[in-house]
Amino acid sequence: MKGINRKLAVFMVMVFMFSLIAGCGSKTTEQKAPAGTVKVGLNMELSGGAATYGTDARDGALLAIEQINAAGGVLGQQIEPIVRDCKSAADEAMTISSALAGEGIVAQIGPLTSGDVAGSTPIMMERKIPLIAPAATAVNVTVNERTGAVRDYIFRVCFIDPFQGTLMAQFAADNLKAKTAVIYKDSSTDYAKGLAEYFRKTFEAKGGTILTEEGFVKDDRDFKAVLTKIKTVNPDFIYVPGYYQEVAPLVKQARELGITAPIGGCDGWVSDDMVKVAGPANLNNTFLTTDFSAEDQDAKVVKFVADFKAKYNKVPNSFNALGYDAALLLVQGLRDAGEANPEKLKNALAGIKDFVGVTGKMTMDANHNPVKAGVIVEYYGGKQIMKARVQP
């Protein structure tokens, strides 16, 4: 019995010591920072027709992530960006979103164009992972136009086409005092057709007259015949919604034909190639709607411009800024959610209010569109000059 009691005593001491060690171990585990990283997919157009937009947004997003990680990350973890090229193709965007979901991302930034976002959307909705679109402006990006249902997991940081088309029409009528206008749109994209529609409605509502509406298609490079026709009607203003690949040679040819009327456009114009192809002098007296101007003297913008120039040795454009804000908005959502959980992040993003980014202060509306100001920019001497920031 004494031997048994002695053995029992030794056993009880061992159990007690083990429980102390286990208890200390569990307490240490609770105090440790969360393991691993927060994986974020960057599904961007890094090649193909929209490569300029995707590359610019990627650079902005990576700068933001670098700064966030340097400041300690989010929720005690570093952000791990997983960058992929969707090649400016909707089907490739879908394939990449599926692969990124399999890698355990908590959210995806991009693609840039509305069509490529539409490619990703079915996957993101099915896998219930938030997507933040930096520059997809079509209304149906976040809302199913057939049913009116909001796409729960799709968000954006840019303004939408109705606001952009309306803003340029207001500027043409109110600031430039235009009474007549011609619309010369990219008729091969819903993006440009939507902008043209909202420009027409607003301009006519302000008492203006649309003299004619013309169209071009993707990859057109000779615009002289239509421009000659436009010259004969002598409009006060010409609205050219489209992408820089076609718009740059179009503007160049317009000026070569002696058309001096102001020409207005949209965020699809934003590219360094606009100046290279059109020429600085030909771009004088042209205007565009965008989300950002590097000339804005807001303290947050000034710092962003300095940081971006230090890293990339160039002045940031609106796509750089939108990529940057998309990453910052994601981080704000994660902080509000309290954990890197896609469902909680989705709810937090829907509740974003008064978030201040470099493209302005924004509050997410019921359709997952940011309520924010727009910027009118003028080209002069090959540089973009900020004309006005217009509240919605």
RODO-2510 file (C-alpha; in nm, 4 decimals, decimal comma):
residues 392
     n   res          X          Y          Z
     1     m     0,0000     0,0000     0,0000
     2     k     0,2812     0,2374     0,0862
     3     g     0,4380     0,1624    -0,2504
     4     i     0,1089     0,2208    -0,4210
     5     n     0,0524     0,5446    -0,2293
     6     r     0,4020     0,6607    -0,3150
     7     k     0,3420     0,5843    -0,6804
     8     l     0,0051     0,7545    -0,6671
     9     a     0,1601     1,0619    -0,5089
    10     v     0,4283     1,0767    -0,7773
    11     f     0,1591     1,0392    -1,0467
    12     m    -0,0520     1,3199    -0,8989
    13     v     0,2517     1,5527    -0,8861
    14     m     0,3237     1,4773    -1,2540
    15     v    -0,0371     1,5488    -1,3520
    16     f    -0,0273     1,8759    -1,1587
    17     m     0,2997     1,9832    -1,3235
    18     f     0,1674     1,8934    -1,6687
    19     s    -0,1465     2,0990    -1,6107
    20     l     0,0682     2,3973    -1,5123
    21     i     0,2795     2,3637    -1,8268
    22     a    -0,0278     2,3202    -2,0462
    23     g    -0,1942     2,6201    -1,8845
    24     c     0,1122     2,8350    -1,9407
    25     g     0,1313     2,7136    -2,2981
    26     s    -0,2283     2,8042    -2,3743
    27     k    -0,1874     3,1470    -2,2161
    28     t     0,1216     3,2116    -2,4321
    29     t    -0,0724     3,1092    -2,7435
    30     e    -0,3503     3,3564    -2,6667
    31     q    -0,1031     3,6424    -2,6362
    32     k     0,0776     3,5717    -2,9652
    33     a     0,0076     3,7814    -3,2758
    34     p    -0,2117     3,6078    -3,5349
    35     a    -0,0134     3,3645    -3,7467
    36     g     0,0187     3,3918    -4,1240
    37     t    -0,0717     3,6762    -4,3559
    38     v    -0,3841     3,8375    -4,4973
    39     k    -0,3877     3,7297    -4,8611
    40     v    -0,5258     3,9833    -5,1086
    41     g    -0,5588     3,9101    -5,4793
    42     l    -0,4682     4,1769    -5,7344
    43     n    -0,6434     4,0653    -6,0536
    44     m    -0,5255     4,3319    -6,2966
    45     e    -0,4910     4,3999    -6,6692
    46     l    -0,1106     4,3905    -6,6940
    47     s    -0,1080     4,3079    -7,0651
    48     g    -0,3524     4,3556    -7,3521
    49     g    -0,5588     4,6600    -7,4419
    50     a    -0,6130     4,7899    -7,0869
    51     a    -0,2590     4,7216    -6,9631
    52     t    -0,1919     5,0887    -6,8876
    53     y    -0,4874     5,1033    -6,6487
    54     g    -0,4109     4,7757    -6,4757
    55     t    -0,0400     4,8445    -6,4363
    56     d    -0,1076     5,1889    -6,2925
    57     a    -0,3661     5,0594    -6,0437
    58     r    -0,1333     4,7760    -5,9409
    59     d     0,1461     5,0244    -5,8671
    60     g    -0,0849     5,2349    -5,6522
    61     a    -0,2200     4,9349    -5,4615
    62     l     0,1285     4,7928    -5,3973
    63     l     0,2496     5,1269    -5,2616
    64     a    -0,0429     5,1368    -5,0190
    65     i     0,0167     4,7771    -4,9082
    66     e     0,3879     4,8443    -4,8620
    67     q     0,3100     5,1443    -4,6404
    68     i     0,0472     4,9544    -4,4415
    69     n     0,2856     4,6646    -4,3783
    70     a     0,5661     4,9034    -4,2779
    71     a     0,3294     5,0546    -4,0201
    72     g     0,2571     4,7133    -3,8672
    73     g     0,0023     4,5674    -4,1075
    74     v    -0,3611     4,5158    -4,0213
    75     l    -0,5113     4,3131    -3,7343
    76     g    -0,1584     4,2161    -3,6294
    77     q    -0,0812     4,0596    -3,9674
    78     q     0,1025     4,1599    -4,2814
    79     i    -0,0871     4,1862    -4,6087
    80     e     0,0337     3,9454    -4,8769
    81     p    -0,0526     4,0734    -5,2264
    82     i    -0,0930     3,8019    -5,4900
    83     v    -0,0597     3,9747    -5,8283
    84     r    -0,2017     3,8144    -6,1427
    85     d    -0,2471     3,9329    -6,5031
    86     c    -0,5947     3,8881    -6,6507
    87     k    -0,4620     4,0000    -6,9919
    88     s    -0,7496     4,2473    -7,0427
    89     a    -0,9884     3,9564    -7,1051
    90     a    -1,3067     3,8782    -6,9114
    91     d    -1,2671     3,5007    -6,9384
    92     e    -0,9105     3,5201    -6,8074
    93     a    -1,0289     3,7450    -6,5233
    94     m    -1,2764     3,4709    -6,4280
    95     t    -1,0086     3,2015    -6,4384
    96     i    -0,7746     3,4064    -6,2205
    97     s    -1,0451     3,4867    -5,9656
    98     s    -1,1157     3,1151    -5,9325
    99     a    -0,7461     3,0436    -5,8776
   100     l    -0,7084     3,3262    -5,6265
   101     a    -1,0108     3,2021    -5,4310
   102     g    -0,8386     2,8636    -5,4133
   103     e    -0,5301     3,0321    -5,2648
   104     g    -0,7342     3,1616    -4,9726
   105     i    -0,7621     3,5333    -5,0457
   106     v    -0,9818     3,7405    -4,8172
   107     a    -1,0587     3,9918    -5,0955
   108     q    -0,9698     4,0846    -5,4527
   109     i    -0,8744     4,4257    -5,5935
   110     g    -0,9491     4,4613    -5,9654
   111     p    -0,9891     4,4174    -6,2505
   112     l    -1,0084     4,7735    -6,3859
   113     t    -1,2570     4,7713    -6,6744
   114     s    -1,6258     4,7025    -6,6255
   115     g    -1,6162     4,4137    -6,8734
   116     d    -1,3304     4,2374    -6,6960
   117     v    -1,4962     4,2872    -6,3564
   118     a    -1,8060     4,1228    -6,5041
   119     g    -1,5872     3,8225    -6,5833
   120     s    -1,4746     3,7929    -6,2211
   121     t    -1,8137     3,8621    -6,0633
   122     p    -1,9750     3,5149    -6,0875
   123     i    -1,6770     3,3577    -5,9094
   124     m    -1,6595     3,6200    -5,6364
   125     m    -2,0334     3,5949    -5,5742
   126     e    -2,0252     3,2163    -5,5663
   127     r    -1,7214     3,1998    -5,3361
   128     k    -1,8526     3,4909    -5,1257
   129     i    -1,5315     3,6949    -5,1442
   130     p    -1,5429     4,0764    -5,1716
   131     l    -1,4148     4,2410    -5,4901
   132     i    -1,3160     4,6089    -5,4920
   133     a    -1,3107     4,7563    -5,8425
   134     p    -1,0804     5,0591    -5,8679
   135     a    -1,2128     5,1996    -6,1959
   136     a    -1,5117     5,0023    -6,3292
   137     t    -1,7675     5,2778    -6,3854
   138     a    -2,0634     5,0946    -6,5487
   139     v    -2,3775     5,0942    -6,3355
   140     n    -2,4274     4,7176    -6,3720
   141     v    -2,0939     4,6382    -6,2049
   142     t    -2,2555     4,6467    -5,8595
   143     v    -2,6239     4,6080    -5,9501
   144     n    -2,8012     4,3510    -6,1644
   145     e    -2,9900     4,5844    -6,3984
   146     r    -3,2399     4,3135    -6,4923
   147     t    -3,3496     4,2390    -6,1347
   148     g    -3,2327     4,5494    -5,9510
   149     a    -3,0520     4,3315    -5,6964
   150     v    -2,7277     4,4607    -5,5478
   151     r    -2,4281     4,2321    -5,6027
   152     d    -2,3460     4,1761    -5,2357
   153     y    -1,9721     4,1149    -5,2737
   154     i    -1,8889     4,3740    -5,5415
   155     f    -1,7755     4,7274    -5,4501
   156     r    -1,5941     5,0133    -5,6202
   157     v    -1,3954     5,3265    -5,5314
   158     c    -1,4579     5,5208    -5,8558
   159     f    -1,7658     5,7214    -5,9493
   160     i    -2,0169     5,5782    -6,1979
   161     d    -2,0916     5,6616    -6,5621
   162     p    -2,4084     5,8686    -6,5008
   163     f    -2,2150     6,1045    -6,2741
   164     q    -1,9221     6,1285    -6,5162
   165     g    -2,1349     6,2048    -6,8246
   166     t    -2,3520     6,4476    -6,6310
   167     l    -2,0492     6,6265    -6,4856
   168     m    -1,8946     6,6956    -6,8276
   169     a    -2,2267     6,8197    -6,9685
   170     q    -2,2646     7,0585    -6,6747
   171     f    -1,9103     7,1839    -6,7245
   172     a    -1,9605     7,2371    -7,0989
   173     a    -2,2856     7,4291    -7,0478
   174     d    -2,2093     7,6204    -6,7298
   175     n    -1,8354     7,6839    -6,7429
   176     l    -1,7621     7,6865    -7,1163
   177     k    -2,1027     7,8399    -7,2041
   178     a    -2,1491     7,5914    -7,4876
   179     k    -2,4885     7,6045    -7,6610
   180     t    -2,4246     7,3358    -7,9218
   181     a    -2,2313     7,0111    -7,9052
   182     v    -2,1367     6,7046    -8,1080
   183     i    -2,0951     6,3594    -7,9556
   184     y    -1,8290     6,1400    -8,1171
   185     k    -1,8284     5,8197    -7,9121
   186     d    -1,6693     5,4757    -7,9084
   187     s    -1,9773     5,2839    -8,0228
   188     s    -1,8143     4,9464    -7,9559
   189     t    -1,8223     4,9770    -7,5736
   190     d    -2,1108     5,0046    -7,3292
   191     y    -1,8850     5,2337    -7,1249
   192     a    -1,8697     5,5055    -7,3907
   193     k    -2,2302     5,4614    -7,5019
   194     g    -2,3480     5,5100    -7,1437
   195     l    -2,1411     5,8248    -7,1009
   196     a    -2,2777     5,9640    -7,4267
   197     e    -2,6348     5,8985    -7,3142
   198     y    -2,5943     6,0834    -6,9835
   199     f    -2,4066     6,3698    -7,1494
   200     r    -2,6875     6,4131    -7,4020
   201     k    -2,9633     6,4075    -7,1384
   202     t    -2,7953     6,6649    -6,9168
   203     f    -2,6774     6,8943    -7,1960
   204     e    -3,0231     6,9043    -7,3536
   205     a    -3,1860     6,9553    -7,0121
   206     k    -2,9695     7,2649    -6,9759
   207     g    -3,1012     7,3999    -7,3055
   208     g    -2,8157     7,2835    -7,5256
   209     t    -2,8507     7,1260    -7,8707
   210     i    -2,6746     6,8093    -7,9896
   211     l    -2,6012     6,8810    -8,3567
   212     t    -2,5016     6,5253    -8,4483
   213     e    -2,3863     6,2039    -8,2879
   214     e    -2,1130     5,9980    -8,4554
   215     g    -1,9291     5,6795    -8,3664
   216     f    -1,6006     5,4961    -8,4043
   217     v    -1,4985     5,1460    -8,2972
   218     k    -1,2076     4,9880    -8,1166
   219     d    -0,8765     5,0009    -8,3073
   220     d    -0,9943     5,2716    -8,5500
   221     r    -0,7087     5,5090    -8,6331
   222     d    -0,8369     5,7217    -8,9230
   223     f    -1,1020     5,9727    -8,8143
   224     k    -1,0601     6,2414    -9,0785
   225     a    -1,3831     6,1789    -9,2730
   226     v    -1,6090     6,2131    -8,9692
   227     l    -1,4045     6,4996    -8,8259
   228     t    -1,4438     6,6869    -9,1554
   229     k    -1,8207     6,6444    -9,1225
   230     i    -1,8080     6,7684    -8,7628
   231     k    -1,6056     7,0716    -8,8677
   232     t    -1,8806     7,1792    -9,1081
   233     v    -2,1434     7,1965    -8,8298
   234     n    -1,9067     7,4090    -8,6158
   235     p    -2,0097     7,2961    -8,2631
   236     d    -1,9248     7,4896    -7,9481
   237     f    -1,8077     7,1659    -7,7843
   238     i    -1,7189     6,8097    -7,8881
   239     y    -1,7708     6,5209    -7,6444
   240     v    -1,5516     6,2163    -7,7107
   241     p    -1,6147     5,9355    -7,4585
   242     g    -1,3740     5,6500    -7,5227
   243     y    -1,0308     5,5086    -7,4465
   244     y    -0,6985     5,6805    -7,5043
   245     q    -0,5870     5,4358    -7,7765
   246     e    -0,8428     5,5794    -8,0182
   247     v    -0,8909     5,9238    -7,8636
   248     a    -0,5257     6,0347    -7,8844
   249     p    -0,5015     6,0055    -8,2661
   250     l    -0,8569     6,1407    -8,2987
   251     v    -0,7680     6,4614    -8,1132
   252     k    -0,4454     6,4968    -8,3123
   253     q    -0,6325     6,4687    -8,6420
   254     a    -0,9022     6,7113    -8,5251
   255     r    -0,6450     6,9807    -8,4556
   256     e    -0,4642     6,9095    -8,7827
   257     l    -0,7942     6,9707    -8,9646
   258     g    -0,8257     7,3086    -8,7962
   259     i    -1,0926     7,2170    -8,5379
   260     t    -1,0296     7,4477    -8,2437
   261     a    -1,3448     7,3814    -8,0396
   262     p    -1,2961     7,2497    -7,6852
   263     i    -1,3039     6,8695    -7,6677
   264     g    -1,4191     6,6837    -7,3581
   265     g    -1,3712     6,3276    -7,2454
   266     c    -1,3625     6,0856    -6,9561
   267     d    -1,1359     5,8797    -6,7338
   268     g    -1,0651     5,6478    -7,0273
   269     w    -0,8377     5,9232    -7,1567
   270     v    -0,5997     5,8901    -6,8636
   271     s    -0,2666     5,7613    -6,9934
   272     d     0,0815     5,8954    -7,0535
   273     d     0,0291     5,7882    -7,4153
   274     m    -0,2322     6,0622    -7,4628
   275     v     0,0394     6,3262    -7,4667
   276     k     0,2891     6,1115    -7,6585
   277     v     0,0453     6,0343    -7,9421
   278     a    -0,1736     6,3455    -7,9597
   279     g     0,1032     6,5930    -7,8851
   280     p     0,1042     6,8559    -7,6087
   281     a    -0,0141     7,1454    -7,8246
   282     n    -0,3007     6,9472    -7,9791
   283     l    -0,4325     6,8624    -7,6330
   284     n    -0,4669     7,2261    -7,5316
   285     n    -0,8327     7,3179    -7,4708
   286     t    -0,9313     6,9582    -7,3958
   287     f    -1,0934     6,8490    -7,0698
   288     l    -1,1738     6,5229    -6,8933
   289     t    -1,3630     6,3951    -6,5931
   290     t    -1,1589     6,1951    -6,3451
   291     d    -1,1298     6,1062    -5,9762
   292     f    -0,7955     6,2665    -5,8978
   293     s    -0,5542     6,5459    -5,9720
   294     a    -0,1906     6,5418    -5,8623
   295     e    -0,2186     6,9212    -5,8329
   296     d    -0,4726     6,8983    -5,5499
   297     q    -0,3190     7,0700    -5,2457
   298     d    -0,5009     6,8545    -4,9910
   299     a    -0,2371     6,7338    -4,7412
   300     k    -0,3170     6,3661    -4,7990
   301     v    -0,2813     6,4092    -5,1763
   302     v     0,0449     6,6034    -5,1442
   303     k     0,1967     6,3240    -4,9339
   304     f     0,0740     6,0544    -5,1738
   305     v     0,2231     6,2372    -5,4728
   306     a     0,5586     6,2711    -5,2949
   307     d     0,5610     5,9048    -5,1852
   308     f     0,4612     5,7828    -5,5310
   309     k     0,7279     5,9920    -5,7039
   310     a     0,9889     5,8630    -5,4606
   311     k     0,9012     5,5017    -5,5386
   312     y     0,8198     5,5144    -5,9109
   313     n     0,9913     5,8355    -6,0290
   314     k     0,6738     5,9703    -6,1922
   315     v     0,3737     6,1819    -6,1046
   316     p     0,0738     5,9639    -6,0171
   317     n    -0,2389     5,9649    -6,2317
   318     s    -0,5958     5,8801    -6,1391
   319     f    -0,5511     5,5034    -6,1880
   320     n    -0,2499     5,5031    -5,9560
   321     a    -0,4646     5,6919    -5,7020
   322     l    -0,7663     5,4618    -5,7413
   323     g    -0,5499     5,1524    -5,6904
   324     y    -0,4039     5,3141    -5,3798
   325     d    -0,7481     5,4003    -5,2418
   326     a    -0,8824     5,0517    -5,3190
   327     a    -0,6134     4,9026    -5,0947
   328     l    -0,6728     5,1592    -4,8199
   329     l    -1,0486     5,1022    -4,8321
   330     l    -0,9896     4,7279    -4,7986
   331     v    -0,7750     4,7850    -4,4896
   332     q    -1,0406     5,0101    -4,3365
   333     g    -1,2947     4,7357    -4,3995
   334     l    -1,0718     4,4772    -4,2310
   335     r    -1,0269     4,6994    -3,9269
   336     d    -1,4009     4,7594    -3,9038
   337     a    -1,4681     4,3870    -3,9453
   338     g    -1,2247     4,2993    -3,6666
   339     e    -1,0928     3,9908    -3,8444
   340     a    -0,9830     3,8725    -4,1875
   341     n    -1,3132     3,7052    -4,2649
   342     p    -1,4641     3,7639    -4,6132
   343     e    -1,8247     3,7685    -4,4897
   344     k    -1,7532     4,0165    -4,2102
   345     l    -1,5391     4,2205    -4,4478
   346     k    -1,8265     4,2390    -4,6969
   347     n    -2,0571     4,3766    -4,4270
   348     a    -1,7942     4,6256    -4,3121
   349     l    -1,7337     4,7551    -4,6659
   350     a    -2,1059     4,8080    -4,7140
   351     g    -2,1050     5,0264    -4,4030
   352     i    -1,8065     5,2455    -4,4953
   353     k    -1,8772     5,6086    -4,4070
   354     d    -1,6632     5,9212    -4,4493
   355     f    -1,3557     5,7253    -4,5563
   356     v    -1,0900     5,9739    -4,6660
   357     g    -0,8684     5,8632    -4,9522
   358     v    -0,6485     6,0467    -5,1986
   359     t    -0,9404     6,0574    -5,4446
   360     g    -1,1587     6,2262    -5,1833
   361     k    -1,3953     6,1508    -4,8984
   362     m    -1,6392     5,8705    -4,9720
   363     t    -1,9352     5,6954    -4,8149
   364     m    -2,0627     5,3685    -4,9627
   365     d    -2,4235     5,3964    -5,0797
   366     a    -2,6855     5,1207    -5,0880
   367     n    -2,5663     5,0108    -5,4347
   368     h    -2,2003     4,9850    -5,3247
   369     n    -2,1040     5,3018    -5,5104
   370     p    -1,8936     5,5632    -5,3291
   371     v    -2,0624     5,8993    -5,2898
   372     k    -1,7701     6,1267    -5,3740
   373     a    -1,6663     6,4332    -5,5719
   374     g    -1,5433     6,4342    -5,9298
   375     v    -1,2587     6,6342    -6,0790
   376     i    -1,2467     6,8301    -6,4055
   377     v    -0,8952     6,8380    -6,5498
   378     e    -0,7657     7,0444    -6,8433
   379     y    -0,4717     6,9530    -7,0618
   380     y    -0,2367     7,2446    -7,1121
   381     g     0,1169     7,2197    -7,2461
   382     g     0,1027     6,8425    -7,2073
   383     k     0,0184     6,8598    -6,8368
   384     q    -0,3089     6,8028    -6,6540
   385     i    -0,4314     7,1151    -6,4756
   386     m    -0,7016     7,0805    -6,2119
   387     k    -0,9986     7,3020    -6,3008
   388     a    -1,2541     7,2111    -6,0350
   389     r    -1,3658     6,9506    -5,7830
   390     v    -1,7406     6,9019    -5,8140
   391     q    -1,9512     6,7462    -5,5374
   392     p    -2,2293     6,5029    -5,6383
***
